[in-house]
Amino acid sequence: MKANVHPKWYPDSKVNCVCGNSFTVGATVPAFQVEVCSNCHPFYTGQMKYVDTAGRVDAFLSKKAKAQTQRVSKSEKRKIKKQKQLEKELERPDTLEELRTMVKNSKKQKLQVTKQDNK
């Protein structure tokens, strides 16, 4: 077998809880901290208590409130989509002749830009 494979064992490892309770156990680290212990856990104390780690409940509630303000109903989404389609329709030329003049003008502009770039 290989030597020094297993971690070092500390038979008197110190455990500190957030509630202020401390006790010793056997572990692979000399000391560590826990958020809930048998002294403050609701199962052992019989009291109902919520443990909010790093404000997760508050963060969730703030995200939920933000989502409610940004929420848009389906009918409003449909109106916006329809308005965009109408604007797109109005930009299109009505006749083939208008389309040809638009294409011709855009080609002229491109030629002018390329001539200026070459100079």
Buried (B, 14 or more C-beta within 10 A) or exposed (E): EEEEEEEEEBEEBBBBBEEEEEEEEEBEEEEEEEEBBEEBBEEEEEEEEEEEEEEEEEEEEEEEEEEEEEEEEEEEEEEEEEEEEEEEEEEEEEEEEEEEEEEEEEEEEEEEEEEEEEE
